[in-house]
């Protein structure tokens, strides 16, 4: 039985940073979910937009500030308690945003407050998104966060923290959740929406083809990459967690995809360490070549500037010559005028004589 127009369905889209929650929100918005009026603008890292409701984004920032926690949500703290005034504010946000029969929001920090929102919104449904730890870490490194430049291993620790929160919540509230790998959403967009419709008794439409741009999602991990093996070596519990997520996540064929396990090599150092060594030296060669090319371009630029300066000087000289020519022409005209007067007077004198 379909829901009446007076009833509402709330979808809370949650997942670790760089796990594809923006892409999922884009697909859901295209399918008919109202995800907010004030949305975060696009950036170079999310060219099509973050699809992030600024009301809930700013709320979570204030919660972190009240707790003395990093506002980006980089924390391993287990219990984040929200003060009473902020709870009242959260209720106001819900009232302000519940404008459609099917509405919701996406904000990665929500992942750390799933129990809080589940209690505040008992009718809410949770779309939980996860992505492989190596893809998330790679995306964070490419984004250039200073924290991970000095402590790169924290990317995996935070991946574990966020995704353990997701798995624990899913295990408790499975009837209210749909747990899905980003890769599965991308491959089966229509089936994903159909599953949401069936499980949560809604009537979303199929997303527009433009809702997903494959060129904006970077997932390039070659079969020869040692990154997954590196994580498996130092953080085997992260690989176990990812495997458990895959085992519980939705897949249209009802069969978990464990093909990623082929990326885990039996030996880490024998090939990877030497390969990294070679790659480093190759990058040094390329860097040296680029520096040489840059120096040549600088010389060419200086020469071009010198030519431009000469051209400017010639232009100035030309303007001066033109000015002198105009003055000479003016003087010539004056001389011709005086001469004409003399000729006139001469003609009169000759007439008198």
C-alpha positions in Angstrom: 0.0 0.0 0.0 1.4 3.4 -1.0 1.8 6.2 1.6 -0.8 9.0 1.7 0.3 12.5 0.8 0.1 13.6 4.5 2.8 11.0 5.5 6.5 11.7 5.1 9.5 9.6 4.5 12.9 10.9 5.6 16.1 9.6 4.0 19.4 10.2 5.9 22.4 9.6 3.6 25.5 8.8 5.6 29.0 7.6 5.0 32.7 8.3 5.5 34.1 11.4 3.8 35.1 10.7 0.2 32.9 7.6 0.1 30.5 8.8 -2.6 27.7 10.2 -0.5 27.6 13.3 -2.8 27.1 11.0 -5.8 24.4 9.0 -4.0 22.7 12.2 -3.0 22.8 13.4 -6.6 21.1 10.2 -7.8 18.4 10.4 -5.1 17.7 14.1 -5.7 17.2 13.2 -9.4 14.9 10.4 -8.3 12.7 12.8 -6.3 14.1 13.1 -2.8 14.2 16.8 -1.6 17.6 17.1 0.0 17.5 20.7 1.0 17.2 24.3 -0.2 20.6 25.6 1.1 23.2 23.3 -0.5 26.9 23.5 -0.4 28.4 24.9 -3.6 30.6 22.9 -5.9 34.4 22.7 -5.5 37.3 21.3 -7.5 36.8 18.1 -5.5 33.1 17.9 -6.2 32.6 19.6 -9.5 28.9 18.8 -9.7 28.3 19.9 -6.1 28.4 18.3 -2.7 24.6 18.1 -2.4 25.2 18.8 1.3 22.5 20.5 3.3 24.1 23.5 5.0 21.6 23.5 7.9 22.8 20.1 9.1 26.4 20.8 8.1 26.5 23.9 10.3 24.7 22.1 13.1 27.3 19.3 13.2 30.1 21.9 13.2 28.6 23.5 16.2 28.3 20.2 18.0 32.0 19.5 17.4 32.9 22.9 18.6 30.9 22.4 21.8 32.8 19.2 22.4 36.3 20.5 21.4 36.5 18.1 18.5 38.0 18.8 15.0 35.2 20.3 13.0 35.9 18.1 10.0 34.9 15.2 12.1 38.4 13.7 12.4 38.0 12.0 15.7 38.2 8.5 17.1 36.1 9.4 20.2 33.3 6.9 20.7 30.5 8.8 22.5 29.7 12.3 21.3 27.0 13.7 23.6 24.9 16.5 22.3 23.8 19.2 24.7 20.1 20.1 25.3 20.2 23.5 23.5 21.6 21.8 20.4 18.9 19.1 20.6 16.3 21.8 20.5 18.0 23.3 17.5 18.1 19.9 15.8 14.3 19.7 16.2 13.9 23.1 14.7 16.1 22.1 11.7 13.8 19.1 11.1 10.7 21.3 11.2 12.3 23.8 8.8 13.5 21.1 6.3 10.5 18.7 6.3 8.8 20.5 3.4 8.2 17.5 1.1 6.6 14.1 1.4 10.0 12.6 0.7 12.9 14.6 2.0 16.3 14.0 3.7 19.9 15.2 3.8 23.4 14.1 3.1 26.3 15.1 5.4 29.3 12.8 6.2 29.5 13.9 9.8 26.0 12.5 10.3 27.7 9.1 10.4 29.0 9.9 13.9 25.5 10.7 15.2 23.4 7.9 13.7 21.9 6.9 17.0 21.0 10.5 17.8 19.1 11.1 14.6 17.5 7.7 14.7 16.0 8.5 18.1 15.0 12.1 17.1 13.5 10.8 13.8 11.9 7.4 14.4 10.4 7.4 10.9 13.7 8.1 9.2 15.3 5.6 6.8 19.1 5.4 6.5 21.0 5.0 3.2 24.4 3.9 4.4 27.2 4.2 1.8 30.7 2.7 2.1 33.7 2.5 -0.2 37.0 0.5 -0.1 39.6 1.9 2.4 42.2 2.2 -0.4 39.9 4.3 -2.6 38.9 6.6 0.4 42.5 7.0 1.5 43.6 7.8 -2.1 40.9 10.4 -2.4 41.8 12.0 0.9 45.5 12.2 -0.1 44.6 13.8 -3.5 42.5 16.4 -1.7 45.6 17.4 0.2 44.4 17.7 3.8 47.3 18.8 6.0 46.5 16.2 8.7 47.1 13.3 6.3 50.3 14.8 4.9 51.9 14.5 8.3 50.1 11.4 9.5 48.9 9.5 6.4 48.0 6.4 8.4 45.1 8.3 10.1 43.1 8.0 6.9 42.7 4.3 7.5 42.0 4.7 11.2 39.2 7.2 10.5 37.9 4.9 7.7 37.7 2.1 10.3 36.0 4.4 12.9 33.3 5.7 10.5 32.6 2.4 8.9 32.4 0.5 12.2 29.8 3.1 13.3 27.9 2.3 10.1 28.1 -1.5 10.5 27.1 -1.3 14.2 24.1 0.8 13.4 23.1 -1.4 10.5 23.2 -4.5 12.7 20.9 -2.8 15.3 18.5 -1.1 12.8 18.6 -3.3 9.7 14.9 -2.8 8.9 15.5 0.9 8.6 18.7 0.8 6.6 20.0 0.0 3.2 23.8 -0.6 3.3 25.5 -0.3 -0.1 28.9 -0.1 -1.7 29.4 3.0 -3.8 30.6 0.8 -6.7 27.2 -1.1 -6.6 25.2 2.1 -6.7 27.1 3.3 -9.7 26.7 0.0 -11.6 23.0 -0.6 -10.7 21.4 2.9 -10.3 18.0 1.8 -11.4 18.0 -1.3 -9.3 19.2 0.7 -6.3 16.2 3.0 -6.6 13.8 0.1 -7.2 15.2 -1.6 -4.0 14.6 1.7 -2.0 11.1 1.9 -3.3 10.3 -1.7 -2.4 11.9 -1.8 1.0 10.7 1.6 2.2 7.3 1.7 0.4 8.0 4.9 -1.6 7.6 5.7 -5.3 10.9 7.4 -6.4 11.4 7.8 -10.2 14.5 6.5 -12.0 17.4 8.9 -11.9 18.3 11.0 -14.9 21.4 9.9 -16.9 23.0 13.2 -16.1 22.9 12.5 -12.3 26.1 10.6 -12.5 29.2 11.7 -14.5 31.7 8.7 -14.6 34.6 11.0 -15.4 34.3 12.6 -11.9 34.7 9.4 -9.9 38.3 8.2 -9.7 38.6 4.5 -8.8 41.8 3.6 -10.6 43.5 0.9 -8.6 45.4 -1.4 -10.9 45.8 -5.1 -10.3 49.5 -4.5 -9.7 48.9 -1.9 -7.0 50.3 -2.6 -3.6 48.1 -0.1 -1.8 45.5 -2.7 -0.7 48.3 -5.0 0.4 49.9 -2.2 2.4 46.6 -1.7 4.3 46.2 -5.4 4.8 49.7 -5.6 6.2 49.4 -2.8 8.7 45.6 -2.7 9.3 44.3 -6.2 8.7 41.2 -5.3 10.9 40.3 -2.7 8.2 40.2 -5.4 5.5 38.1 -7.6 7.8 35.7 -4.8 8.4 35.5 -4.1 4.6 34.8 -7.8 4.0 32.0 -7.8 6.6 30.5 -4.7 5.0 30.6 -6.4 1.7 29.0 -9.5 3.2 26.1 -7.5 4.6 25.7 -4.9 1.9 22.9 -4.9 -0.7 23.7 -6.4 -4.1 21.1 -6.9 -6.9 22.4 -10.4 -7.6 22.3 -11.3 -3.9 25.9 -12.3 -4.2 28.7 -10.2 -2.5 31.5 -9.2 -4.8 34.8 -10.2 -3.3 36.8 -9.8 -6.4 38.8 -7.1 -4.7 40.5 -9.8 -2.6 42.7 -10.5 -5.7 44.4 -7.1 -5.0 45.8 -8.5 -1.8 49.2 -9.9 -2.5 50.9 -12.6 -0.4 54.1 -10.6 -0.1 54.4 -6.9 0.6 58.0 -6.0 0.6 59.6 -8.2 -2.0 58.0 -6.4 -5.0 56.4 -3.3 -3.6 59.4 -1.8 -1.8 61.7 -2.1 -4.8 58.9 -0.9 -7.1 58.4 2.2 -5.0 62.1 2.8 -5.1 62.1 2.6 -8.9 59.1 4.8 -9.1 60.7 7.4 -6.9 63.8 7.6 -9.0 61.6 7.8 -12.2 59.7 10.7 -10.7 63.0 12.4 -9.9 64.0 12.0 -13.6 60.7 13.4 -14.7 61.0 16.2 -12.2 64.5 17.1 -13.5 63.2 17.1 -17.0 60.4 19.4 -16.1 62.7 21.7 -14.3 64.9 21.9 -17.4 61.9 22.5 -19.5 60.7 25.2 -17.1 64.1 26.9 -17.3 64.0 26.9 -21.1 60.6 28.4 -21.0 61.8 31.1 -18.6 64.6 32.0 -21.0 62.1 32.1 -23.9 59.8 34.3 -21.8 62.6 36.7 -21.0 63.5 36.9 -24.7 59.9 37.5 -25.5 59.7 40.3 -22.8 62.9 41.9 -24.3 61.3 41.8 -27.8 58.1 43.2 -26.3 60.2 46.0 -24.6 61.9 46.8 -27.9 58.6 46.9 -29.7 57.2 49.2 -27.0 60.3 51.5 -27.5 59.9 51.4 -31.2 56.2 52.2 -30.8 57.1 55.2 -28.6 59.7 56.4 -31.1 57.1 56.1 -33.8 54.7 58.2 -31.9 57.4 60.8 -31.3 58.2 60.9 -35.1 54.5 61.2 -35.9 54.2 64.1 -33.4 57.2 65.8 -35.0 55.8 65.2 -38.5 52.5 66.8 -37.4 54.4 69.8 -36.0 56.3 70.1 -39.3 53.1 69.9 -41.3 51.6 72.6 -39.1 54.7 74.8 -39.6 54.6 74.2 -43.4 50.9 75.2 -43.5 51.8 78.4 -41.6 54.7 79.1 -44.0 52.4 78.5 -47.0 49.9 80.9 -45.5 52.5 83.7 -44.9 53.8 83.1 -48.4 50.3 83.5 -49.8 50.0 86.8 -48.0 53.3 88.0 -49.5 52.2 87.0 -52.9 48.9 88.8 -52.5 50.7 92.0 -51.3 53.2 91.6 -54.2 50.4 91.4 -56.6 48.8 94.6 -55.2 52.2 96.4 -55.3 52.8 95.4 -58.9 49.3 96.6 -59.7 50.0 100.0 -58.2 53.4 100.3 -60.0 
